[in-house]
Amino acid sequence: MSDNYYDLKGRDLYRWTGNTDQYYSVRRLMLAEGPAAGMNLIEITTVSGIRALFNESRALDLYELHYRGINLGFSSKNGLAGPARSWVTPGEFQRTWPAGMLATCGLRNTGPDGEDTDGYHPLHGRIGQTAADRVSIDVDEDNMLIILRGRVRESALFGHNLTMNRTITIDINRSMIKYSDVISNNSSEAEPVFLLYHMNFGYPFLSPALKVKYPQGVTVPRTAEAAAGLEQYDQISEPVDGKPEQVFFHLPVDRTPDLDKALTLSDYPEANSEADRASVQLDNEQLNIRASISWDWSKLPVLTQWKSMKSGDYALGIEPGNTLIRGRLTELELDSVPVVEGFEKMEANFDLRLEVNK
C-alpha cells in the first residue's frame, strides 16, 4: 500500500471507501436552459484537485478547468451555446464562440474566414463547433486513469471526408490531462489539414501575478499593434479599457521568418525530431499554481500567443498549431499546410499538467 494517503491505486482505494466518488467522480450532464440547452458535458473531479467540464457537443473540448478550487480558463461573454451549422456565417464566430480552456480549431481552416471554390470557410474552421459521437468513458483504476474517447467528423457530399478520433487521458493522482488526436483522411484525394489547439487562460489564474516562460526561439509580432508591444509580450497587465488584442508567434528557429512566405518544417533544421518537445510554463505566484503545456515541435511547429488585456475580454491564449493562422486561402497559396494523402492519417497531441508551485 502507498505511504501517500492520496496516491492510491486499485484495491487499496477500496480499503478506504466503498464509493470511489469520494476520490474521483465522472458524471455526464445535460444542460437545461438558455442557448446551451441540450448540450452534453462530462464532469470529472479528482483527488489531486481537478474539476473539469468536457463538452461532448463541441468536439470534446475542455470548457471549464478548476484546480484546487481556482478557475484557470477563459470563458467569453457569450457563454455556452449549442453548436448549429447555421451559425457558420460571417461574423457569427465573435457572437457565439464560448472560448473555454480548450477550443480546437481546424480542420480545414485556421485564422481569418474566406471563400474559395469549395465554399465558405469560417474563422478557425468548423471542427470546434461540431458534436462528437462514439463517446465513451473508461476508468483504469490499476493506473488511476480516466479515459474519454470520441470521434468528430468534417465532411461534404462529393467532397472531403475527415475524422478526428480523440482520446483524452486524465491522471487522477497526478493532475495531468493529455489530448491525443488521430486525424484520418477517409477520401481518395489528398487533403490539407489545419490544426490549432486554442488554449485560453483567464482570471483569477490570469493576472499580473502570472509569470509565463515560453520556449526558446524567435518571437514574431503578427500586427503593428503587436509590434508596438513586442518588448512586453510576456508581461501580464491589469485589464485595460479598450485595449486592442495582440498576437505573437513563437518559432523554434534562430532567425525571423518572412510571414508573407511559406513556412514549412524545412525552416526548422534543429527542431524536426520526434523527441523535440516544446513547453510553456505558467506560474501564478500568489495562487501558488503552476500550469505546464507541452507538445511536439515536429507536429505543431508554430506557437501562437493571443494576448488580450482588454477589460471584459481579459485572456491569454497559448496555441500550438501547424500554420501561421493566415487563413485557408493564403496558406494554400503559399503551400504551407501539412497535406494528408488519401486514406492516410496524421497525429498530434499535447499535455496539460497542473501542480502546486512551492
Sequence and secondary structure as in RCSB ss.txt:
>XXXX:A:sequence
MSDNYYDLKGRDLYRWTGNTDQYYSVRRLMLAEGPAAGMNLIEITTVSGIRALFNESRALDLYELHYRGINLGFS
SKNGLAGPARSWVTPGEFQRTWPAGMLATCGLRNTGPDGEDTDGYHPLHGRIGQTAADRVSIDVDEDNMLIILRG
RVRESALFGHNLTMNRTITIDINRSMIKYSDVISNNSSEAEPVFLLYHMNFGYPFLSPALKVKYPQGVTVPRTAE
AAAGLEQYDQISEPVDGKPEQVFFHLPVDRTPDLDKALTLSDYPEANSEADRASVQLDNEQLNIRASISWDWSKL
PVLTQWKSMKSGDYALGIEPGNTLIRGRLTELELDSVPVVEGFEKMEANFDLRLEVNK
>XXXX:A:secstr
  SSTT   HHHHHHH S GGGTEEEEEEE  SGGGTT EEEEEEETTSEEEEEEGGGTTEEEEEEETTEE B B
 TT      GGG STTHHHHH  B SEEEEEES  SS EEETTEEE TT SGGGS  EEEEEEEETTTTEEEEEE
EEEEE TTS EEEEEEEEEEETTTTEEEEEEEEEE SSS EE EEEEEEEE TTTSSTTEEEE  SSEEEESSHH
HHHTGGGTT     BTT   EEEEEESSSS   TTS   GGG TTS STT EEEEEEEETTTTEEEEEEEETTT 
 EEEEEEE BTTS EEEEEEESS S  HHHHHHHT S EE TT EEEEEEEEEEEE  
